Amino acid sequence: MDFELSDEQRLIRSQVRDLCDEFGDEYWREKDLNHEYPTEFFEAFADGGWCGITIPESYGGQGYGVQEASLVQQEIARSGAGMAGTSITAHHTFSTEPLVAFADEEHKERYLPDIADGSVQVCTGVTEPNAGTDTSRIETVAERDDDEYVINGQKIWTSKAQEADVIMLLTRTEPRAESDRFGGLTLFFTEFSRDMDGVEVSEIPKAGRGASDSNEVWFTDVRIPADDRIGEEGSGFRYLLRFANTERIAIASNAVGVGQAAIEKAAAYAGERVVFGNPIGSYQAVQHPLADSWAKLEQDELMIRKAAWLYDADRDCGAEANAVKLRASEDSLEACERAIRAHGGMGYASEYDVERYWRETMINVIAPISNEMVKNYIAEHVLGLPKSY
């Protein structure tokens, strides 16, 4: 693989950077403070054609791969938007992967063009309160009734459920069996709205991403078309794995972007702030941590490119996607803390933004899967060690 970005990839990065320059820290600080959805940013993102970056051109998208999509996510995060900006856009670029890869032609034509042009909003319903990391224990049930399925159950941490028009939804169509824990899981991509009969949506107050809502969602006898099932009944977990690897690459890209934004802010402040007659950036106690974080984030960016390249080449990237999620999330959190420390007391002030970056990137350490579970995966599947849980 070539570690240099292609001319086309550099152009994508430049265009996204120009778009994000119209929505700086002040915009995102205000949205975070008021817990207000960034409608203006999403509309500009959609008008630029970026909602369909990974959707094939035959359905109105741009037909790029995860390499290009990860660049877009990194630039959004780096612009000051943080995880709020990437959260409202990532569902378009990553949650559609199972639909693109496994759905039938009519199913794709029903949803992909509207997703690509940004006329509909996308959310994902996978996580449940009683299952957590153990997806095999989800309890949301889809029962077949002629040409429909009837959905009953609960999802949690469903981002954008307040605005969404469609949902990628994981359900159980057969009881869980110890002999095949992930059998009987079925994946849908279907219409969704908080105003639908039988749907209840409640926002979860949280530490960061104030501009992007996270929600609990309840389904009570909600009917959806059987034609909105992705692939075969009972094979949903296999289809979901395609999304899981792209999600980890996306999380890593987001984390690197936030970390880079924090280090850039801290370096600028350290170069201007004078204490004891010198810029504080001249003191090694300030400059060394920032330099160390810069180097770590550069390494993480290279590993993102490797994982994304493997995915786009249709090669196994599970280990790489998990590893870069682990490293980038930890390095980003460290970078944001170091940026706060470099600012001293002002690092705790909202006007300097680094405290918001720290709150934004904290989620990458614990979601969509905790770093402890990532280490379990690497230990078992890469190092061949016994299963520990």
Order of alpha helices (4+ residues) and beta strands (2+ residues): alpha-alpha-alpha-alpha-alpha-alpha-alpha-beta-beta-beta-beta-beta-beta-beta-alpha-beta-beta-alpha-alpha-alpha-alpha-alpha
